[in-house]
């Protein structure tokens, strides 16, 4: 399924949130930049990332986990 927004579609909120955490683990963003939340799209009914509005509680809750994983990824790449 493709959306007019050209954003990547996720079928459920859970999938989108999981991907959002994953994304923030892989790519470095400041606290208030990059995708910070997910939303249900009015056009396609799927979920997309958004960089607007409030930072998702999910990100706040997983903040330490995200930075720990990101650090691990960084060293993994560096030492390879
Ligand atoms: Zn959409």
PDB file of the backbone (N, CA, C, O) and the ligand in Angstrom, with CONECT records:
HET     ZN  A 101       1
ATOM      1  N   UNK A   1       0.840  -1.191   0.000  1.00  0.00           N
ATOM      2  CA  UNK A   1       0.000   0.000   0.000  1.00  0.00           C
ATOM      3  C   UNK A   1       0.884   1.255   0.000  1.00  0.00           C
ATOM      4  O   UNK A   1       1.872   1.333   0.731  1.00  0.00           O
ATOM      5  N   UNK A   2       0.517   2.210  -0.816  1.00  0.00           N
ATOM      6  CA  UNK A   2       1.299   3.430  -0.892  1.00  0.00           C
ATOM      7  C   UNK A   2       0.419   4.608  -0.534  1.00  0.00           C
ATOM      8  O   UNK A   2      -0.759   4.662  -0.890  1.00  0.00           O
ATOM      9  N   UNK A   3       1.005   5.531   0.164  1.00  0.00           N
ATOM     10  CA  UNK A   3       0.227   6.667   0.650  1.00  0.00           C
ATOM     11  C   UNK A   3       0.603   7.932  -0.111  1.00  0.00           C
ATOM     12  O   UNK A   3       1.734   8.070  -0.578  1.00  0.00           O
ATOM     13  N   UNK A   4      -0.347   8.851  -0.235  1.00  0.00           N
ATOM     14  CA  UNK A   4      -0.085  10.123  -0.910  1.00  0.00           C
ATOM     15  C   UNK A   4       1.003  10.932  -0.209  1.00  0.00           C
ATOM     16  O   UNK A   4       1.644  11.778  -0.833  1.00  0.00           O
ATOM     17  N   UNK A   5       1.214  10.682   1.068  1.00  0.00           N
ATOM     18  CA  UNK A   5       2.248  11.406   1.802  1.00  0.00           C
ATOM     19  C   UNK A   5       3.640  10.908   1.440  1.00  0.00           C
ATOM     20  O   UNK A   5       4.647  11.532   1.774  1.00  0.00           O
ATOM     21  N   UNK A   6       3.676   9.758   0.740  1.00  0.00           N
ATOM     22  CA  UNK A   6       4.948   9.138   0.385  1.00  0.00           C
ATOM     23  C   UNK A   6       5.736   8.656   1.602  1.00  0.00           C
ATOM     24  O   UNK A   6       6.928   8.364   1.508  1.00  0.00           O
ATOM     25  N   UNK A   7       5.067   8.578   2.719  1.00  0.00           N
ATOM     26  CA  UNK A   7       5.742   8.092   3.909  1.00  0.00           C
ATOM     27  C   UNK A   7       5.601   6.580   3.966  1.00  0.00           C
ATOM     28  O   UNK A   7       4.706   5.997   3.355  1.00  0.00           O
ATOM     29  N   UNK A   8       6.495   5.969   4.707  1.00  0.00           N
ATOM     30  CA  UNK A   8       6.413   4.533   4.892  1.00  0.00           C
ATOM     31  C   UNK A   8       5.184   4.194   5.744  1.00  0.00           C
ATOM     32  O   UNK A   8       4.919   4.846   6.754  1.00  0.00           O
ATOM     33  N   UNK A   9       4.445   3.174   5.326  1.00  0.00           N
ATOM     34  CA  UNK A   9       3.217   2.798   6.024  1.00  0.00           C
ATOM     35  C   UNK A   9       3.441   1.637   6.986  1.00  0.00           C
ATOM     36  O   UNK A   9       4.130   0.671   6.660  1.00  0.00           O
ATOM     37  N   UNK A  10       2.865   1.742   8.148  1.00  0.00           N
ATOM     38  CA  UNK A  10       2.840   0.627   9.089  1.00  0.00           C
ATOM     39  C   UNK A  10       1.392   0.281   9.392  1.00  0.00           C
ATOM     40  O   UNK A  10       0.557   1.158   9.613  1.00  0.00           O
ATOM     41  N   UNK A  11       1.114  -1.016   9.397  1.00  0.00           N
ATOM     42  CA  UNK A  11      -0.271  -1.457   9.561  1.00  0.00           C
ATOM     43  C   UNK A  11      -0.872  -1.130  10.919  1.00  0.00           C
ATOM     44  O   UNK A  11      -2.053  -0.803  11.029  1.00  0.00           O
ATOM     45  N   UNK A  12      -0.040  -1.222  11.949  1.00  0.00           N
ATOM     46  CA  UNK A  12      -0.565  -0.970  13.287  1.00  0.00           C
ATOM     47  C   UNK A  12       0.313   0.034  14.019  1.00  0.00           C
ATOM     48  O   UNK A  12       1.462   0.274  13.648  1.00  0.00           O
ATOM     49  N   UNK A  13      -0.255   0.605  15.056  1.00  0.00           N
ATOM     50  CA  UNK A  13       0.504   1.542  15.885  1.00  0.00           C
ATOM     51  C   UNK A  13       1.715   0.849  16.509  1.00  0.00           C
ATOM     52  O   UNK A  13       2.795   1.430  16.611  1.00  0.00           O
ATOM     53  N   UNK A  14       1.513  -0.400  16.923  1.00  0.00           N
ATOM     54  CA  UNK A  14       2.609  -1.136  17.565  1.00  0.00           C
ATOM     55  C   UNK A  14       3.797  -1.287  16.609  1.00  0.00           C
ATOM     56  O   UNK A  14       4.948  -1.077  16.992  1.00  0.00           O
ATOM     57  N   UNK A  15       3.500  -1.649  15.375  1.00  0.00           N
ATOM     58  CA  UNK A  15       4.567  -1.814  14.383  1.00  0.00           C
ATOM     59  C   UNK A  15       5.289  -0.497  14.135  1.00  0.00           C
ATOM     60  O   UNK A  15       6.515  -0.448  14.029  1.00  0.00           O
ATOM     61  N   UNK A  16       4.512   0.554  14.047  1.00  0.00           N
ATOM     62  CA  UNK A  16       5.101   1.869  13.790  1.00  0.00           C
ATOM     63  C   UNK A  16       5.979   2.302  14.956  1.00  0.00           C
ATOM     64  O   UNK A  16       7.064   2.849  14.757  1.00  0.00           O
ATOM     65  N   UNK A  17       5.505   2.053  16.172  1.00  0.00           N
ATOM     66  CA  UNK A  17       6.279   2.453  17.353  1.00  0.00           C
ATOM     67  C   UNK A  17       7.569   1.662  17.458  1.00  0.00           C
ATOM     68  O   UNK A  17       8.624   2.195  17.802  1.00  0.00           O
ATOM     69  N   UNK A  18       7.459   0.388  17.155  1.00  0.00           N
ATOM     70  CA  UNK A  18       8.637  -0.471  17.170  1.00  0.00           C
ATOM     71  C   UNK A  18       9.678   0.042  16.170  1.00  0.00           C
ATOM     72  O   UNK A  18      10.869   0.120  16.469  1.00  0.00           O
ATOM     73  N   UNK A  19       9.193   0.387  14.982  1.00  0.00           N
ATOM     74  CA  UNK A  19      10.085   0.887  13.932  1.00  0.00           C
ATOM     75  C   UNK A  19      10.668   2.242  14.304  1.00  0.00           C
ATOM     76  O   UNK A  19      11.807   2.559  13.960  1.00  0.00           O
ATOM     77  N   UNK A  20       9.881   3.027  15.005  1.00  0.00           N
ATOM     78  CA  UNK A  20      10.351   4.352  15.431  1.00  0.00           C
ATOM     79  C   UNK A  20      11.520   4.208  16.412  1.00  0.00           C
ATOM     80  O   UNK A  20      12.529   4.903  16.292  1.00  0.00           O
ATOM     81  N   UNK A  21      11.376   3.324  17.356  1.00  0.00           N
ATOM     82  CA  UNK A  21      12.463   3.057  18.302  1.00  0.00           C
ATOM     83  C   UNK A  21      13.693   2.560  17.557  1.00  0.00           C
ATOM     84  O   UNK A  21      14.816   3.000  17.804  1.00  0.00           O
ATOM     85  N   UNK A  22      13.455   1.649  16.657  1.00  0.00           N
ATOM     86  CA  UNK A  22      14.525   1.091  15.841  1.00  0.00           C
ATOM     87  C   UNK A  22      15.243   2.202  15.058  1.00  0.00           C
ATOM     88  O   UNK A  22      16.471   2.266  15.007  1.00  0.00           O
ATOM     89  N   UNK A  23      14.427   3.068  14.456  1.00  0.00           N
ATOM     90  CA  UNK A  23      14.976   4.168  13.670  1.00  0.00           C
ATOM     91  C   UNK A  23      15.853   5.070  14.528  1.00  0.00           C
ATOM     92  O   UNK A  23      16.954   5.451  14.129  1.00  0.00           O
ATOM     93  N   UNK A  24      15.355   5.400  15.702  1.00  0.00           N
ATOM     94  CA  UNK A  24      16.112   6.313  16.561  1.00  0.00           C
ATOM     95  C   UNK A  24      17.350   5.641  17.139  1.00  0.00           C
ATOM     96  O   UNK A  24      18.300   6.313  17.540  1.00  0.00           O
ATOM     97  N   UNK A  25      17.335   4.332  17.178  1.00  0.00           N
ATOM     98  CA  UNK A  25      18.521   3.606  17.611  1.00  0.00           C
ATOM     99  C   UNK A  25      19.602   3.654  16.531  1.00  0.00           C
ATOM    100  O   UNK A  25      20.788   3.788  16.830  1.00  0.00           O
ATOM    101  N   UNK A  26      19.179   3.545  15.288  1.00  0.00           N
ATOM    102  CA  UNK A  26      20.131   3.491  14.178  1.00  0.00           C
ATOM    103  C   UNK A  26      20.649   4.848  13.740  1.00  0.00           C
ATOM    104  O   UNK A  26      21.783   4.973  13.275  1.00  0.00           O
ATOM    105  N   UNK A  27      19.820   5.851  13.890  1.00  0.00           N
ATOM    106  CA  UNK A  27      20.191   7.181  13.418  1.00  0.00           C
ATOM    107  C   UNK A  27      20.206   8.135  14.583  1.00  0.00           C
ATOM    108  O   UNK A  27      19.284   8.154  15.398  1.00  0.00           O
ATOM    109  N   UNK A  28      21.259   8.928  14.659  1.00  0.00           N
ATOM    110  CA  UNK A  28      21.321   9.854  15.767  1.00  0.00           C
ATOM    111  C   UNK A  28      20.435  11.065  15.527  1.00  0.00           C
ATOM    112  O   UNK A  28      20.501  11.704  14.476  1.00  0.00           O
ATOM    113  N   UNK A  29      19.606  11.370  16.515  1.00  0.00           N
ATOM    114  CA  UNK A  29      18.808  12.595  16.461  1.00  0.00           C
ATOM    115  C   UNK A  29      18.891  13.284  17.802  1.00  0.00           C
ATOM    116  O   UNK A  29      18.993  12.626  18.837  1.00  0.00           O
ATOM    117  N   UNK A  30      18.848  14.592  17.792  1.00  0.00           N
ATOM    118  CA  UNK A  30      18.669  15.300  19.049  1.00  0.00           C
ATOM    119  C   UNK A  30      17.291  14.976  19.594  1.00  0.00           C
ATOM    120  O   UNK A  30      16.432  14.449  18.888  1.00  0.00           O
ATOM    121  N   UNK A  31      17.099  15.302  20.860  1.00  0.00           N
ATOM    122  CA  UNK A  31      15.837  14.928  21.506  1.00  0.00           C
ATOM    123  C   UNK A  31      14.602  15.380  20.748  1.00  0.00           C
ATOM    124  O   UNK A  31      13.597  14.670  20.705  1.00  0.00           O
ATOM    125  N   UNK A  32      14.676  16.555  20.154  1.00  0.00           N
ATOM    126  CA  UNK A  32      13.465  17.073  19.525  1.00  0.00           C
ATOM    127  C   UNK A  32      13.545  17.144  18.008  1.00  0.00           C
ATOM    128  O   UNK A  32      12.811  17.903  17.376  1.00  0.00           O
ATOM    129  N   UNK A  33      14.436  16.354  17.426  1.00  0.00           N
ATOM    130  CA  UNK A  33      14.485  16.348  15.968  1.00  0.00           C
ATOM    131  C   UNK A  33      14.326  14.928  15.449  1.00  0.00           C
ATOM    132  O   UNK A  33      14.384  13.957  16.204  1.00  0.00           O
ATOM    133  N   UNK A  34      14.125  14.832  14.142  1.00  0.00           N
ATOM    134  CA  UNK A  34      13.867  13.524  13.556  1.00  0.00           C
ATOM    135  C   UNK A  34      12.452  13.098  13.888  1.00  0.00           C
ATOM    136  O   UNK A  34      11.701  13.859  14.499  1.00  0.00           O
ATOM    137  N   UNK A  35      12.081  11.896  13.496  1.00  0.00           N
ATOM    138  CA  UNK A  35      10.733  11.421  13.818  1.00  0.00           C
ATOM    139  C   UNK A  35      10.598  11.242  15.326  1.00  0.00           C
ATOM    140  O   UNK A  35      11.438  10.603  15.960  1.00  0.00           O
ATOM    141  N   UNK A  36       9.551  11.802  15.889  1.00  0.00           N
ATOM    142  CA  UNK A  36       9.401  11.751  17.339  1.00  0.00           C
ATOM    143  C   UNK A  36       8.117  11.068  17.777  1.00  0.00           C
ATOM    144  O   UNK A  36       7.899  10.833  18.966  1.00  0.00           O
ATOM    145  N   UNK A  37       7.273  10.753  16.810  1.00  0.00           N
ATOM    146  CA  UNK A  37       6.018  10.122  17.191  1.00  0.00           C
ATOM    147  C   UNK A  37       5.427   9.399  15.977  1.00  0.00           C
ATOM    148  O   UNK A  37       5.945   9.510  14.865  1.00  0.00           O
ATOM    149  N   UNK A  38       4.359   8.672  16.197  1.00  0.00           N
ATOM    150  CA  UNK A  38       3.657   8.036  15.089  1.00  0.00           C
ATOM    151  C   UNK A  38       2.212   8.531  15.101  1.00  0.00           C
ATOM    152  O   UNK A  38       1.706   8.957  16.138  1.00  0.00           O
ATOM    153  N   UNK A  39       1.564   8.474  13.965  1.00  0.00           N
ATOM    154  CA  UNK A  39       0.168   8.904  13.923  1.00  0.00           C
ATOM    155  C   UNK A  39      -0.596   8.079  12.906  1.00  0.00           C
ATOM    156  O   UNK A  39      -0.018   7.514  11.978  1.00  0.00           O
ATOM    157  N   UNK A  40      -1.900   8.021  13.098  1.00  0.00           N
ATOM    158  CA  UNK A  40      -2.749   7.318  12.147  1.00  0.00           C
ATOM    159  C   UNK A  40      -3.082   8.271  11.017  1.00  0.00           C
ATOM    160  O   UNK A  40      -3.548   9.389  11.241  1.00  0.00           O
ATOM    161  N   UNK A  41      -2.833   7.810   9.791  1.00  0.00           N
ATOM    162  CA  UNK A  41      -3.001   8.669   8.633  1.00  0.00           C
ATOM    163  C   UNK A  41      -4.457   8.723   8.185  1.00  0.00           C
ATOM    164  O   UNK A  41      -5.139   7.702   8.114  1.00  0.00           O
ATOM    165  N   UNK A  42      -4.913   9.922   7.886  1.00  0.00           N
ATOM    166  CA  UNK A  42      -6.288  10.082   7.427  1.00  0.00           C
ATOM    167  C   UNK A  42      -6.454   9.644   5.974  1.00  0.00           C
ATOM    168  O   UNK A  42      -7.557   9.309   5.542  1.00  0.00           O
ATOM    169  N   UNK A  43      -5.363   9.650   5.233  1.00  0.00           N
ATOM    170  CA  UNK A  43      -5.451   9.289   3.818  1.00  0.00           C
ATOM    171  C   UNK A  43      -5.457   7.788   3.577  1.00  0.00           C
ATOM    172  O   UNK A  43      -6.239   7.284   2.771  1.00  0.00           O
ATOM    173  N   UNK A  44      -4.580   7.076   4.278  1.00  0.00           N
ATOM    174  CA  UNK A  44      -4.450   5.658   3.958  1.00  0.00           C
ATOM    175  C   UNK A  44      -4.830   4.737   5.119  1.00  0.00           C
ATOM    176  O   UNK A  44      -4.945   3.526   4.931  1.00  0.00           O
ATOM    177  N   UNK A  45      -5.024   5.295   6.313  1.00  0.00           N
ATOM    178  CA  UNK A  45      -5.434   4.465   7.437  1.00  0.00           C
ATOM    179  C   UNK A  45      -4.290   3.714   8.099  1.00  0.00           C
ATOM    180  O   UNK A  45      -4.493   3.035   9.106  1.00  0.00           O
ATOM    181  N   UNK A  46      -3.072   3.831   7.535  1.00  0.00           N
ATOM    182  CA  UNK A  46      -1.917   3.221   8.172  1.00  0.00           C
ATOM    183  C   UNK A  46      -1.295   4.213   9.145  1.00  0.00           C
ATOM    184  O   UNK A  46      -1.797   5.318   9.352  1.00  0.00           O
ATOM    185  N   UNK A  47      -0.191   3.783   9.728  1.00  0.00           N
ATOM    186  CA  UNK A  47       0.534   4.664  10.643  1.00  0.00           C
ATOM    187  C   UNK A  47       1.833   5.133  10.004  1.00  0.00           C
ATOM    188  O   UNK A  47       2.503   4.378   9.300  1.00  0.00           O
ATOM    189  N   UNK A  48       2.173   6.374  10.257  1.00  0.00           N
ATOM    190  CA  UNK A  48       3.425   6.936   9.760  1.00  0.00           C
ATOM    191  C   UNK A  48       4.192   7.582  10.912  1.00  0.00           C
ATOM    192  O   UNK A  48       3.646   7.825  11.988  1.00  0.00           O
ATOM    193  N   UNK A  49       5.469   7.852  10.655  1.00  0.00           N
ATOM    194  CA  UNK A  49       6.257   8.659  11.583  1.00  0.00           C
ATOM    195  C   UNK A  49       5.880  10.118  11.401  1.00  0.00           C
ATOM    196  O   UNK A  49       5.437  10.528  10.328  1.00  0.00           O
ATOM    197  N   UNK A  50       6.058  10.886  12.444  1.00  0.00           N
ATOM    198  CA  UNK A  50       5.944  12.328  12.304  1.00  0.00           C
ATOM    199  C   UNK A  50       7.032  13.012  13.114  1.00  0.00           C
ATOM    200  O   UNK A  50       7.469  12.505  14.147  1.00  0.00           O
ATOM    201  N   UNK A  51       7.463  14.167  12.632  1.00  0.00           N
ATOM    202  CA  UNK A  51       8.474  14.913  13.372  1.00  0.00           C
ATOM    203  C   UNK A  51       7.827  16.117  14.048  1.00  0.00           C
ATOM    204  O   UNK A  51       8.508  16.959  14.634  1.00  0.00           O
ATOM    205  N   UNK A  52       6.501  16.182  13.956  1.00  0.00           N
ATOM    206  CA  UNK A  52       5.778  17.324  14.516  1.00  0.00           C
ATOM    207  C   UNK A  52       5.066  16.935  15.799  1.00  0.00           C
ATOM    208  O   UNK A  52       4.763  15.766  16.039  1.00  0.00           O
ATOM    209  N   UNK A  53       4.809  17.941  16.613  1.00  0.00           N
ATOM    210  CA  UNK A  53       4.019  17.710  17.814  1.00  0.00           C
ATOM    211  C   UNK A  53       4.854  17.232  18.980  1.00  0.00           C
ATOM    212  O   UNK A  53       6.051  17.503  19.071  1.00  0.00           O
ATOM    213  N   UNK A  54       4.198  16.523  19.858  1.00  0.00           N
ATOM    214  CA  UNK A  54       4.822  16.082  21.095  1.00  0.00           C
ATOM    215  C   UNK A  54       5.714  14.875  20.864  1.00  0.00           C
ATOM    216  O   UNK A  54       5.439  14.034  20.008  1.00  0.00           O
ATOM    217  N   UNK A  55       6.791  14.804  21.645  1.00  0.00           N
ATOM    218  CA  UNK A  55       7.615  13.606  21.626  1.00  0.00           C
ATOM    219  C   UNK A  55       6.818  12.470  22.258  1.00  0.00           C
ATOM    220  O   UNK A  55       6.242  12.616  23.336  1.00  0.00           O
ATOM    221  N   UNK A  56       6.801  11.354  21.570  1.00  0.00           N
ATOM    222  CA  UNK A  56       6.057  10.197  22.045  1.00  0.00           C
ATOM    223  C   UNK A  56       6.541   9.736  23.421  1.00  0.00           C
ATOM    224  O   UNK A  56       7.741   9.724  23.694  1.00  0.00           O
ATOM    225  N   UNK A  57       5.598   9.358  24.282  1.00  0.00           N
ATOM    226  CA  UNK A  57       5.961   8.820  25.596  1.00  0.00           C
ATOM    227  C   UNK A  57       6.869   7.611  25.446  1.00  0.00           C
ATOM    228  O   UNK A  57       7.746   7.352  26.270  1.00  0.00           O
ATOM    229  N   UNK A  58       6.630   6.890  24.375  1.00  0.00           N
ATOM    230  CA  UNK A  58       7.418   5.695  24.099  1.00  0.00           C
ATOM    231  C   UNK A  58       8.902   6.034  23.993  1.00  0.00           C
ATOM    232  O   UNK A  58       9.754   5.314  24.512  1.00  0.00           O
ATOM    233  N   UNK A  59       9.196   7.134  23.318  1.00  0.00           N
ATOM    234  CA  UNK A  59      10.589   7.557  23.183  1.00  0.00           C
ATOM    235  C   UNK A  59      11.143   7.997  24.526  1.00  0.00           C
ATOM    236  O   UNK A  59      12.278   7.675  24.877  1.00  0.00           O
ATOM    237  N   UNK A  60      10.335   8.735  25.272  1.00  0.00           N
ATOM    238  CA  UNK A  60      10.776   9.170  26.596  1.00  0.00           C
ATOM    239  C   UNK A  60      11.078   7.960  27.463  1.00  0.00           C
ATOM    240  O   UNK A  60      12.104   7.916  28.141  1.00  0.00           O
ATOM    241  N   UNK A  61      10.196   6.990  27.441  1.00  0.00           N
ATOM    242  CA  UNK A  61      10.382   5.793  28.269  1.00  0.00           C
ATOM    243  C   UNK A  61      11.594   4.977  27.846  1.00  0.00           C
ATOM    244  O   UNK A  61      12.261   4.358  28.676  1.00  0.00           O
ATOM    245  N   UNK A  62      11.869   4.982  26.554  1.00  0.00           N
ATOM    246  CA  UNK A  62      12.938   4.126  26.041  1.00  0.00           C
ATOM    247  C   UNK A  62      14.242   4.882  25.815  1.00  0.00           C
ATOM    248  O   UNK A  62      15.185   4.355  25.223  1.00  0.00           O
ATOM    249  N   UNK A  63      14.282   6.106  26.289  1.00  0.00           N
ATOM    250  CA  UNK A  63      15.416   6.959  25.998  1.00  0.00           C
ATOM    251  C   UNK A  63      16.760   6.314  26.352  1.00  0.00           C
ATOM    252  O   UNK A  63      17.684   6.314  25.539  1.00  0.00           O
ATOM    253  N   UNK A  64      16.864   5.776  27.543  1.00  0.00           N
ATOM    254  CA  UNK A  64      18.155   5.205  27.956  1.00  0.00           C
ATOM    255  C   UNK A  64      18.470   3.958  27.149  1.00  0.00           C
ATOM    256  O   UNK A  64      19.623   3.692  26.812  1.00  0.00           O
ATOM    257  N   UNK A  65      17.428   3.201  26.847  1.00  0.00           N
ATOM    258  CA  UNK A  65      17.618   1.999  26.035  1.00  0.00           C
ATOM    259  C   UNK A  65      18.099   2.377  24.633  1.00  0.00           C
ATOM    260  O   UNK A  65      18.985   1.734  24.071  1.00  0.00           O
ATOM    261  N   UNK A  66      17.497   3.432  24.083  1.00  0.00           N
ATOM    262  CA  UNK A  66      17.874   3.877  22.746  1.00  0.00           C
ATOM    263  C   UNK A  66      19.336   4.317  22.722  1.00  0.00           C
ATOM    264  O   UNK A  66      20.089   3.931  21.828  1.00  0.00           O
ATOM    265  N   UNK A  67      19.737   5.123  23.701  1.00  0.00           N
ATOM    266  CA  UNK A  67      21.139   5.569  23.647  1.00  0.00           C
ATOM    267  C   UNK A  67      22.096   4.417  23.929  1.00  0.00           C
ATOM    268  O   UNK A  67      23.181   4.365  23.350  1.00  0.00           O
ATOM    269  N   UNK A  68      21.717   3.501  24.799  1.00  0.00           N
ATOM    270  CA  UNK A  68      22.578   2.350  25.067  1.00  0.00           C
ATOM    271  C   UNK A  68      22.749   1.510  23.803  1.00  0.00           C
ATOM    272  O   UNK A  68      23.860   1.102  23.464  1.00  0.00           O
ATOM    273  N   UNK A  69      21.651   1.259  23.119  1.00  0.00           N
ATOM    274  CA  UNK A  69      21.716   0.468  21.885  1.00  0.00           C
ATOM    275  C   UNK A  69      22.491   1.184  20.798  1.00  0.00           C
ATOM    276  O   UNK A  69      23.229   0.573  20.024  1.00  0.00           O
ATOM    277  N   UNK A  70      22.304   2.513  20.759  1.00  0.00           N
ATOM    278  CA  UNK A  70      22.972   3.279  19.723  1.00  0.00           C
ATOM    279  C   UNK A  70      24.489   3.218  19.931  1.00  0.00           C
ATOM    280  O   UNK A  70      25.263   3.074  18.985  1.00  0.00           O
ATOM    281  N   UNK A  71      24.877   3.332  21.183  1.00  0.00           N
ATOM    282  CA  UNK A  71      26.284   3.243  21.511  1.00  0.00           C
ATOM    283  C   UNK A  71      26.830   1.867  21.117  1.00  0.00           C
ATOM    284  O   UNK A  71      27.914   1.757  20.545  1.00  0.00           O
ATOM    285  N   UNK A  72      26.083   0.851  21.423  1.00  0.00           N
ATOM    286  CA  UNK A  72      26.498  -0.513  21.074  1.00  0.00           C
ATOM    287  C   UNK A  72      26.652  -0.656  19.565  1.00  0.00           C
ATOM    288  O   UNK A  72      27.622  -1.243  19.087  1.00  0.00           O
ATOM    289  N   UNK A  73      25.691  -0.118  18.817  1.00  0.00           N
ATOM    290  CA  UNK A  73      25.772  -0.173  17.355  1.00  0.00           C
ATOM    291  C   UNK A  73      27.002   0.556  16.839  1.00  0.00           C
ATOM    292  O   UNK A  73      27.683   0.104  15.919  1.00  0.00           O
ATOM    293  N   UNK A  74      27.259   1.688  17.455  1.00  0.00           N
ATOM    294  CA  UNK A  74      28.379   2.507  17.028  1.00  0.00           C
ATOM    295  C   UNK A  74      29.686   1.733  17.165  1.00  0.00           C
ATOM    296  O   UNK A  74      30.491   1.686  16.236  1.00  0.00           O
ATOM    297  N   UNK A  75      29.885   1.135  18.318  1.00  0.00           N
ATOM    298  CA  UNK A  75      31.127   0.413  18.537  1.00  0.00           C
ATOM    299  C   UNK A  75      31.202  -0.829  17.683  1.00  0.00           C
ATOM    300  O   UNK A  75      32.276  -1.211  17.219  1.00  0.00           O
ATOM    301  N   UNK A  76      30.076  -1.453  17.477  1.00  0.00           N
ATOM    302  CA  UNK A  76      30.022  -2.632  16.626  1.00  0.00           C
ATOM    303  C   UNK A  76      30.527  -2.294  15.220  1.00  0.00           C
ATOM    304  O   UNK A  76      31.309  -3.034  14.624  1.00  0.00           O
ATOM    305  N   UNK A  77      30.050  -1.143  14.707  1.00  0.00           N
ATOM    306  CA  UNK A  77      30.480  -0.723  13.368  1.00  0.00           C
ATOM    307  C   UNK A  77      31.950  -0.351  13.356  1.00  0.00           C
ATOM    308  O   UNK A  77      32.684  -0.680  12.424  1.00  0.00           O
ATOM    309  N   UNK A  78      32.361   0.331  14.394  1.00  0.00           N
ATOM    310  CA  UNK A  78      33.712   0.850  14.449  1.00  0.00           C
ATOM    311  C   UNK A  78      34.756  -0.276  14.557  1.00  0.00           C
ATOM    312  O   UNK A  78      35.844  -0.193  13.987  1.00  0.00           O
ATOM    313  N   UNK A  79      34.404  -1.291  15.278  1.00  0.00           N
ATOM    314  CA  UNK A  79      35.359  -2.365  15.533  1.00  0.00           C
ATOM    315  C   UNK A  79      35.359  -3.436  14.451  1.00  0.00           C
ATOM    316  O   UNK A  79      36.217  -4.318  14.433  1.00  0.00           O
ATOM    317  N   UNK A  80      34.393  -3.347  13.556  1.00  0.00           N
ATOM    318  CA  UNK A  80      34.267  -4.376  12.540  1.00  0.00           C
ATOM    319  C   UNK A  80      35.410  -4.340  11.533  1.00  0.00           C
ATOM    320  O   UNK A  80      35.444  -5.153  10.609  1.00  0.00           O
TER     321      UNK A  80
HETATM  322 ZN    ZN A 101      -0.902   7.601   4.861  1.00  0.00          ZN
END
